[in-house]
Amino acid sequence: ENENTFIIYREGEENLPWDDAAIPFWVVASDGVTYTHPRRKNILVMAGGQREEILVQFDEPGRYVISQQGIQGMQFFDMWGHPHDQILATITVDTTVRSQLPNTPISEMTFTPGYKEEEKIEAHDIVKTENIVFSMGANRNEAPFPQYFVNGRPFHPDDIRFRAHPGEAVEYVLVNANHNVHPFHIHVNRFQIQEMGSELSSERYPVLKPLMEFDPTIWRDIVVVPPNGRARVWVHYKSNYTGKTVFHCHFLAHEDTGMMSTLFIGDEDFVFNLNDYKELLAGLGFGMLLTGIILVALRSAREGKQPYEAVVMNEMKSKALD
């Protein structure tokens, strides 16, 4: 249930600002989708389930460290000191490094992309916009505690609140109502990020800035929704898949205690569920009873006698005795 940063320093320089001292590297793929060209970075901020494929080139021999730092207070409701700064790995580069440099500079390399350029989602492809709100409850009298919700409700496999059709594109506005991050993950289908934002200050939380950097041409299946923040994504649903799937927060403790929702892709068959129609059936029953009472009253009125008048009751009694 942590975020993680990936920063490379020369050993002993890890306390310097990463914008000034970090060793740059290149990202060549995200969440299993290869880029056409490498993208230069000096910091990565990731959370549950995200995958990044990188190339690192050390031009000089020496000792280098991979550092996690600067994410205190971003998770666990502003609890500073967790996750704490730490060295994740130490890399030793020996004097043979010069003979192992690539013939082509990394910045000039090209790759076969995971998606073609013409597959990019355009604004006119979007058929609808829906809101997805990640939130939590703190009812101490209810297990599990705390409770995690999507649009105010916990997960149930038969509660289908989101629907889409094969081949169409849908916009989702992801809202994080908490002071901790929620990595949004959708199964089967990928998306392109169109917007990121947070109500928090990037001066108090420096990693917010790299966390919210995005490229709308990159395809992903996970996006970290910032604390007290939002993300807007465009999802393209595959034309060859129909049926039920899910989306959820990719922190295991969150998804397993309710922060998940069922999505149905395709034309759903009608399934009669009595609980879904009990109010309607009760209303129909009451209406039929009321209609019957009115019809009896009208019939009696046409006959010119009230069914419970004394004369009518005496006539009925006499007929019964005869």
TORDRENKE-698358 format. One record per residue: residue in one letter; x, y, z of N, C-alpha, C in turn. Coordinates in steps of 0.1 Angstrom, whole numbers, padded with zeros to 4 digits, always signed. Atoms other than C-alpha are relative to their C-alpha. Layout:
<nodes>
AXYZXYZXYZ;...
</nodes>
This chain:
<nodes>
E+0008-0012+0000+0000+0000+0000+0009+0013+0000;N-0009-0011+0001+0029+0023-0008+0001+0006-0014;E-0005-0005+0012+0040+0046-0035+0015-0003+0001;N-0014+0001+0001+0076+0043-0046+0006+0010-0010;T-0007-0008+0009+0101+0066-0062+0012-0008-0005;F-0012+0006+0006+0130+0055-0085+0009+0012-0004;I-0009-0011+0003+0159+0080-0085+0014-0006+0001;I-0014+0005+0000+0196+0072-0093+0009+0012+0003;Y-0010-0009-0003+0224+0091-0077+0014-0006+0000;R-0013+0005-0005+0261+0088-0073+0000-0001+0015;E+0000+0002-0015+0267+0074-0039+0005+0012+0007;G-0004-0011-0007+0269+0101-0014-0007+0013-0004;E+0007-0012+0005+0248+0126-0034-0016-0002+0001;E+0014+0003+0000+0214+0111-0026-0009+0010+0008;N+0008-0010-0007+0204+0140-0003-0001+0013-0008;L+0001-0011+0008+0208+0165-0031-0013+0000-0008;P+0013+0000+0008+0177+0177-0051+0002-0008-0013;W-0001+0009+0011+0169+0152-0078+0000+0007-0013;D+0000-0008+0012+0164+0179-0104+0015+0004-0004;D-0014-0004+0002+0201+0188-0100+0010-0011-0001;A-0010+0010-0001+0219+0156-0091-0003-0014-0005;A+0004+0014+0004+0199+0126-0103+0006-0003-0013;I-0005+0006+0013+0214+0104-0131-0012-0002-0009;P+0011+0002+0008+0190+0105-0160-0001-0015-0005;F+0002+0013+0006+0176+0073-0175-0012+0001-0010;W+0010-0001+0011+0152+0064-0203-0011-0011+0002;V+0011+0009-0001+0117+0048-0201-0004-0004-0014;V+0003+0005+0013+0109+0026-0231-0013-0007-0001;A+0013+0006+0000+0076+0010-0221-0007+0002+0014;S+0008-0001-0013+0048+0014-0195-0011-0010-0001;D+0011+0009-0002+0024-0012-0183-0001-0010-0012;G-0001+0010+0010+0036-0036-0210-0001+0005-0014;V+0001-0005+0014+0032-0012-0240+0012+0008-0003;T-0013-0006+0004+0064-0002-0258-0003+0014-0007;Y+0000-0013+0007+0070+0034-0269+0007-0001-0014;T-0007-0001+0012+0082+0044-0303+0015+0005+0002;H-0013-0006-0004+0111+0064-0288+0001+0000+0015;P-0003-0001-0015+0127+0064-0253-0004+0014+0005;R+0003-0012-0006+0116+0091-0229+0009+0002+0012;R-0010-0002-0010+0142+0107-0207-0006+0005+0013;K+0005-0003-0014+0135+0109-0169+0011+0001+0010;N-0009+0001-0011+0153+0116-0137-0007-0004+0013;I+0007+0006-0011+0126+0103-0114-0013-0007-0005;L+0013+0007+0002+0097+0078-0115-0007+0000+0013;V+0009+0002-0012+0068+0078-0090-0010-0010-0004;M+0009+0012+0004+0049+0045-0091-0008-0004+0013;A+0007+0006-0011+0023+0027-0070-0005-0014-0005;G+0004+0014+0002+0006-0007-0069-0003-0004-0014;G+0003+0005+0012+0007-0026-0101+0006+0006-0012;Q-0006-0007+0012+0024-0001-0124+0014-0007-0004;R-0013+0006+0005+0053-0014-0146+0006+0010-0009;E-0008-0009+0009+0080+0007-0162+0012-0008-0005;E-0012+0006+0005+0107-0007-0185+0010+0011-0004;I-0010-0011+0001+0139+0014-0184+0013-0004-0006;L-0013+0002+0004+0173+0017-0199+0009+0011+0008;V-0009-0008-0008+0201+0031-0177+0014-0001-0006;Q-0013-0001+0006+0235+0042-0191+0009+0007+0010;F-0009-0006-0009+0264+0048-0167+0013+0004-0008;D-0011-0004+0009+0291+0069-0185+0013-0001+0008;E-0012+0000-0008+0316+0068-0156+0000-0011+0010;P+0000+0010-0010+0328+0041-0133-0002+0006+0014;G+0002-0005-0014+0319+0043-0096-0012-0007+0006;R+0011+0006-0008+0292+0035-0071-0012+0009-0001;Y+0012-0007+0002+0256+0045-0077-0011-0006+0009;V+0010+0005-0009+0225+0042-0055-0014+0003-0007;I+0013-0002+0004+0188+0038-0064-0008+0004+0013;S+0005-0006-0012+0169+0060-0039-0015+0001-0001;Q+0014-0004-0002+0133+0062-0026+0000+0011+0010;Q+0000-0012-0009+0126+0096-0011-0011+0009-0004;G+0008-0012+0002+0103+0125-0008-0015-0003-0001;I+0015+0004+0001+0069+0106-0005-0006+0000+0014;Q+0006+0000-0013+0063+0111+0032-0012+0009+0000;G+0012-0008-0001+0028+0123+0039-0009-0002-0012;M+0008+0002+0012+0015+0113+0005-0010-0012+0002;Q+0008+0012-0003+0000+0081+0019-0003-0001+0015;F+0004+0002-0014-0017+0071+0052-0003+0013+0006;F+0006-0012-0006-0034+0104+0057+0010+0010+0006;D-0010-0011-0004-0004+0128+0059+0008-0005+0012;M-0008+0005-0011+0015+0106+0084+0015+0001-0005;W-0013-0003+0005+0050+0120+0079+0010-0011+0006;G-0009+0011-0005+0079+0095+0082-0003-0013-0006;H+0004+0013+0007+0061+0068+0062-0006+0003-0013;P-0011+0009+0001+0070+0056+0037+0013+0008+0001;H-0012-0007-0003+0105+0066+0048+0010+0000-0012;D-0011+0000+0010+0135+0076+0026+0009-0013+0003;Q-0009+0011-0001+0157+0046+0019+0007-0003-0013;I-0008+0005+0012+0183+0031-0005-0005-0013-0004;L+0006+0013+0005+0167+0004-0026+0011-0009-0006;A-0010+0008+0006+0199-0008-0043+0013+0008-0002;T-0013-0006+0003+0236-0001-0049+0006-0007-0012;I-0006+0005+0012+0252-0005-0083+0015+0004-0001;T-0014-0002+0002+0289-0008-0089+0004-0001-0015;V-0004+0000+0014+0302+0002-0123+0015+0000-0001;D-0015+0001+0001+0338-0009-0131+0006+0008-0011;T-0007-0008+0010+0364+0006-0154-0002-0005-0014;T+0002+0005+0014+0353-0015-0184-0012+0006-0006;V+0013-0005+0005+0322+0006-0188+0001+0006-0014;R-0001-0007+0013+0335+0025-0218-0001-0009-0012;S+0001+0009+0011+0338-0006-0239-0013-0006-0002;Q+0013+0006+0000+0302-0016-0232-0011+0010-0004;L+0010-0010+0004+0285+0016-0244-0007-0004-0013;P+0006+0004+0012+0259+0011-0272+0005+0008-0012;N-0004-0007+0012+0267+0020-0308-0009+0012-0003;T+0010-0010+0002+0235+0040-0310-0004+0007+0013;P+0005-0006-0012+0227+0066-0284-0014-0003+0004;I+0013+0004-0004+0197+0057-0263-0011+0009-0005;S+0009-0010+0004+0180+0089-0272-0004-0001-0015;E+0003+0001+0014+0181+0080-0309-0006-0014-0004;M+0006+0014+0003+0168+0044-0306-0015+0001-0003;T+0014+0001+0004+0135+0035-0321-0005-0015+0003;F+0005+0013-0003+0112+0006-0312-0014-0002-0007;T+0013+0003+0006+0081-0011-0326-0010+0003+0011;P+0009-0004-0011+0053+0005-0306-0011-0010+0002;G+0011+0009-0003+0026-0015-0288-0013+0004-0006;Y+0012-0004+0007-0001+0006-0304+0004+0009-0012;K-0003-0008+0011-0001+0022-0338-0005+0015+0002;E+0004-0014-0002-0004+0060-0341-0015+0003-0003;E+0014-0002+0004-0038+0058-0358-0010-0006+0010;E+0009+0005-0010-0052+0039-0328-0002+0010+0012;K+0001-0011-0011-0049+0071-0306-0015+0004+0000;I+0014-0005-0003-0083+0081-0291-0001+0015-0003;E+0003-0014+0002-0097+0113-0304-0013+0005+0007;A+0012-0005-0008-0123+0136-0287-0013-0004-0006;H+0013+0003+0007-0150+0128-0313-0003-0015+0002;D+0003+0014-0003-0146+0091-0304-0008-0003+0013;I+0006+0002-0013-0159+0095-0269-0015+0000-0001;V+0014+0002+0001-0195+0083-0266-0007+0005+0013;K+0006-0005-0012-0201+0093-0229+0011+0002+0010;T-0009-0003-0011-0185+0105-0197-0006-0005+0013;E+0005+0004-0013-0189+0089-0163+0010+0003+0011;N-0009-0003-0012-0175+0097-0128+0002-0012+0008;I-0004+0011-0009-0157+0072-0106+0006+0006+0012;V-0005-0006-0013-0152+0083-0070+0005-0011+0009;F-0006+0008-0010-0128+0065-0047-0001+0007+0014;S+0002-0006-0014-0137+0071-0010+0001-0011+0010;M-0001+0010-0011-0136+0054+0024-0009+0004+0011;G+0008-0003-0012-0157+0051+0055+0007-0004+0013;A-0007+0002-0012-0148+0050+0091-0010-0005+0011;N+0010+0005-0010-0177+0031+0108+0007-0011+0008;R-0007+0010-0008-0161+0013+0137-0009-0011+0004;N+0009+0011-0003-0192-0008+0142-0002-0009-0012;E+0002+0008+0013-0189-0023+0107+0013-0006-0004;A-0012+0007+0006-0164-0049+0094-0002-0002-0015;P-0014-0004-0005-0141-0045+0076+0001+0014+0003;F-0003-0013-0004-0127-0014+0091+0014+0004-0005;P+0010-0009+0006-0121+0010+0074-0007-0006-0012;Q+0007+0005+0012-0145+0006+0045+0004+0008-0012;Y-0004-0007+0013-0136+0014+0009-0011-0001-0010;F+0011-0001+0009-0161+0024-0017+0004+0005-0014;V+0000-0007+0013-0166+0032-0054-0014+0006-0002;N+0012-0007+0001-0192+0058-0059-0010-0002+0012;G+0008+0001-0012-0203+0054-0023-0005-0014+0004;R+0005+0014-0003-0209+0016-0024+0011-0010-0001;P-0011+0010+0001-0187-0014-0017-0003-0010-0011;F+0000+0009+0011-0180-0041-0042-0011-0012+0002;H+0008+0012+0001-0206-0068-0051+0000-0005-0014;P-0002+0004+0014-0201-0090-0082-0012+0001-0008;D+0013-0001+0008-0238-0088-0092-0005+0014-0001;D+0004-0014+0001-0240-0050-0088+0007+0007-0011;I-0006-0006+0012-0234-0038-0123-0004+0014-0002;R+0003-0015+0001-0232+0000-0123+0006+0006-0012;F-0007-0006+0011-0210+0005-0153-0001-0009-0012;R+0001+0008+0012-0216-0006-0189+0006+0007-0012;A-0006-0005+0012-0199-0002-0222-0002-0010-0011;H+0002+0009+0011-0200-0017-0257+0013-0002-0007;P-0012+0002+0007-0172-0033-0277+0003+0010-0011;G-0005-0010+0011-0152-0009-0299-0003+0014+0003;E+0002-0014-0003-0164+0023-0282+0010+0005+0010;A-0009-0007-0009-0144+0049-0263-0008+0007+0010;V+0007-0006-0011-0155+0062-0229+0009+0008+0008;E-0008-0008-0008-0142+0090-0208-0005-0002+0015;Y+0002+0001-0014-0139+0085-0170+0007+0011+0007;V-0006-0009-0009-0133+0112-0145+0002-0007+0014;L-0004+0007-0012-0115+0096-0116+0002+0010+0012;V-0001-0010-0011-0119+0114-0082+0005-0008+0012;N-0005+0006-0012-0099+0106-0051-0003+0009+0011;A+0005-0008-0011-0117+0119-0020+0009-0001+0012;N-0008+0003-0012-0089+0108+0004+0014+0006-0001;H-0014-0004+0000-0055+0120+0015+0010-0012-0001;N-0009+0010+0003-0038+0090+0001-0002-0004-0015;V+0001+0003+0014-0032+0077-0034-0008-0013-0002;H+0007+0012+0004-0054+0052-0052+0004-0003-0015;P-0003+0004+0014-0039+0035-0083-0012-0007-0007;F+0011+0006+0007-0068+0029-0107+0004-0009-0010;H-0004+0011+0010-0066-0003-0127-0013-0006-0006;I+0011+0006+0007-0090-0016-0153+0005-0012-0007;H-0004+0013+0006-0089-0052-0166-0003+0001-0015;V+0002+0003+0015-0086-0062-0203+0003+0012-0009;N-0001-0012+0009-0086-0026-0217+0010+0010+0005;R-0010-0011-0003-0061+0002-0218-0006+0014-0002;F+0005-0013+0001-0065+0039-0217+0011+0010-0002;Q-0009-0011+0002-0049+0073-0224-0004+0011+0010;I+0002-0010-0011-0045+0099-0196-0002+0014-0007;Q+0002-0013+0006-0059+0133-0205+0002+0012+0010;E-0001-0011-0010-0057+0153-0172+0004-0006+0013;M-0003+0004-0014-0042+0150-0137+0000+0013+0008;G+0000-0012-0008-0046+0174-0108-0002-0004+0015;S+0001+0003-0014-0046+0176-0070-0002+0014+0007;E+0002-0012-0008-0057+0201-0044+0012+0003+0010;L-0011-0002-0009-0025+0196-0024+0011+0008-0007;S-0011-0009+0005+0006+0218-0028+0012-0009-0004;S-0012+0007+0004+0036+0205-0048+0012+0005+0007;E-0011-0005-0008+0058+0227-0026+0001-0009+0013;R+0000+0009-0012+0048+0206+0005+0003-0014-0004;Y-0001+0014+0005+0047+0174-0015+0007+0000-0013;P-0007-0002+0012+0075+0176-0041-0003-0010-0011;V+0002+0010+0011+0067+0143-0058-0013+0001-0007;L+0012-0002+0008+0033+0155-0068+0002+0004-0014;K-0003-0005+0014+0048+0172-0098+0004-0011-0009;P-0002+0012+0010+0064+0141-0114-0011-0010+0000;L+0011+0010-0001+0035+0120-0102-0011+0004-0011;M+0011-0005+0009+0011+0142-0123+0004+0003-0014;E-0004-0001+0014+0032+0143-0154-0006-0011-0009;F+0006+0010+0009+0016+0125-0183+0001+0004-0015;D-0001-0002+0015+0017+0121-0221-0013-0007-0005;P+0013+0005+0005-0018+0117-0237+0001-0011-0011;T-0002+0010+0010-0003+0094-0264+0003-0013+0005;I-0005+0013-0006+0009+0067-0240-0012-0008+0005;W+0010+0009-0004-0013+0037-0234+0004-0007+0014;R-0003+0006-0013-0016+0024-0198-0012-0008+0005;D+0012+0006-0006-0038+0002-0177-0001+0003+0015;I+0000-0005-0014-0030+0019-0143+0004+0014+0000;V-0003-0014-0002-0030+0055-0133-0001+0003+0015;V+0001-0003-0014-0022+0068-0098-0008+0013+0001;V+0009-0011-0003-0051+0091-0088+0006+0007+0012;P-0007-0007-0011-0033+0118-0066-0009+0001+0012;P+0008-0003-0012-0044+0124-0030-0007+0013-0002;N+0009-0011+0002-0073+0148-0029+0001+0006-0014;G-0002-0004+0013-0071+0148-0066-0009-0007-0010;R+0008+0006+0010-0084+0136-0099+0009-0004-0012;A-0007+0003+0013-0074+0121-0133-0012-0003-0010;R+0010+0002+0010-0093+0120-0165+0006-0009-0011;V-0006+0010+0009-0088+0090-0188-0010-0003-0011;W+0008+0005+0011-0101+0078-0222+0003-0014-0002;V-0001+0014+0002-0107+0041-0224-0005-0005-0013;H+0005+0006+0013-0110+0022-0257-0003-0015+0003;Y+0004+0014-0003-0129-0011-0252+0002-0008-0013;K-0003+0009+0011-0117-0039-0274-0012-0006-0006;S+0012+0005+0007-0140-0051-0301-0002-0015+0001;N+0001+0015+0000-0133-0088-0295-0002-0005+0014;Y+0002+0005-0013-0142-0089-0258-0014+0005+0005;T+0013-0004-0006-0177-0090-0242-0001-0008+0014;G+0002+0006-0012-0188-0099-0207+0004+0008+0012;K-0003-0007-0012-0181-0090-0171+0015+0001+0003;T-0014-0002-0005-0148-0075-0159-0001+0010+0012;V+0000-0009-0011-0138-0052-0131+0011+0011-0002;F-0010-0010-0002-0119-0020-0123+0001+0002+0015;H-0002+0000-0015-0104-0013-0088+0012+0008+0003;C-0013-0005-0005-0078+0004-0067+0009-0012+0001;H-0009+0011+0000-0047-0016-0070+0008-0002+0013;F-0005+0004-0013-0038-0015-0034-0008-0011+0006;L+0007+0012-0003-0047-0050-0022-0010+0002+0012;A+0008-0002-0012-0061-0038+0012-0012+0008-0004;H+0012-0008+0004-0084-0013-0006-0009-0008-0009;E+0009+0007+0009-0097-0035-0034-0007-0012+0007;D+0006+0012-0006-0103-0065-0011-0010+0004+0011;T+0010-0004-0009-0124-0044+0013-0010+0010-0006;G+0011-0007+0006-0147-0028-0012+0003+0009-0012;M-0003-0011+0010-0129-0004-0036+0002-0007-0014;M+0000+0008+0013-0138-0024-0068-0014+0001-0005;S+0013+0000+0006-0167-0023-0092+0000-0009-0013;T+0002+0009+0012-0181-0046-0119-0004+0008-0012;L+0003-0006+0013-0182-0035-0155-0004-0010-0010;F+0005+0010+0010-0202-0052-0182+0002+0006-0014;I-0003-0005+0013-0191-0049-0218-0009-0008-0010;G+0009+0006+0009-0218-0057-0244-0014+0002+0004;D+0014-0001-0003-0256-0061-0245-0003-0010+0010;E+0003+0009-0011-0266-0076-0212-0014-0007-0002;D+0013+0007+0000-0293-0103-0212-0009+0005+0012;F+0009-0004-0011-0324-0094-0191+0000-0012+0010;V+0001+0009-0011-0323-0112-0157-0009+0006+0010;F+0010-0005-0010-0353-0109-0134+0005-0003+0014;N-0003+0001-0014-0344-0102-0098-0011+0006+0008;L+0012-0004-0008-0373-0100-0074+0004+0013+0009;N-0004-0011-0009-0354-0076-0051+0001+0013-0008;D-0001-0013+0008-0349-0051-0080-0014+0006-0002;Y+0013-0005+0004-0387-0049-0085-0010-0001+0011;K+0010+0002-0011-0403-0054-0051-0008+0012+0003;E+0008-0012-0002-0413-0018-0047-0010+0002-0011;L+0010-0001+0011-0429-0018-0082-0011-0010+0002;L+0010+0011-0001-0447-0051-0075-0010+0004+0012;A+0009-0004-0011-0460-0037-0041-0009+0011-0005;G+0009-0011+0005-0473-0006-0059-0011-0005-0009;L+0010+0006+0008-0490-0027-0085-0011-0007+0008;G+0010+0007-0009-0507-0048-0058-0009+0009+0007;F+0008-0010-0007-0519-0018-0039-0010+0007-0010;G+0008-0006+0010-0532-0003-0071-0012-0009-0004;M+0011+0009+0003-0552-0034-0080-0010-0001+0011;L+0009+0001-0012-0567-0036-0045-0009+0013+0000;L+0008-0013+0000-0578+0001-0047-0009+0000-0012;T+0009+0000+0012-0592-0004-0082-0012-0009+0003;G+0011+0009-0003-0613-0034-0069-0010+0007+0009;I+0009-0007-0010-0627-0013-0040-0009+0010-0008;I+0007-0010+0007-0637+0015-0064-0010-0006-0009;L+0010+0007+0009-0654-0009-0089-0012-0005+0008;V+0011+0005-0008-0675-0025-0061-0009+0012+0004;A+0008-0012-0004-0685+0010-0049-0008+0005-0011;L+0007-0005+0012-0695+0021-0084-0012-0009-0003;R+0011+0010+0003-0716-0011-0089-0011+0002+0009;S+0011-0002-0010-0735-0006-0057-0007+0013-0002;A+0006-0013+0002-0741+0031-0066-0010-0001-0012;R+0009+0001+0012-0756+0021-0100-0013-0008+0004;E+0012+0007-0004-0780-0003-0082-0009+0008+0009;G+0008-0009-0009-0792+0025-0060-0001-0003+0014;K+0000+0004-0014-0786+0008-0028+0015-0001+0005;Q-0013+0002-0006-0757+0008-0004+0001-0014+0006;P-0001+0014-0004-0745-0027+0004-0002-0002+0015;Y+0000+0002-0015-0745-0021+0042-0012+0007+0006;E+0012-0006-0006-0779-0003+0046-0008-0010+0007;A+0008+0009-0009-0803-0018+0072-0010-0008-0008;V+0010+0007+0008-0830-0026+0046+0007-0011-0009;V-0007+0010+0008-0805-0044+0023+0004-0012+0009;M-0004+0011-0008-0792-0064+0052-0011-0009+0004;N+0012+0007-0004-0827-0074+0063-0005-0009-0012;E+0004+0008+0012-0835-0085+0027+0009-0012-0002;M-0009+0011+0001-0804-0106+0026-0002-0011+0010;K+0002+0010-0010-0812-0122+0059-0013-0008-0002;S+0013+0007+0003-0848-0131+0048+0003-0010-0011;K-0003+0009+0011-0835-0147+0016+0008-0012+0005;A-0008+0011-0005-0810-0167+0036-0009-0010+0008;L+0009+0009-0008-0838-0180+0060-0009-0008-0008;D+0009+0008+0009-0861-0190+0032+0008-0011-0007;
</nodes>
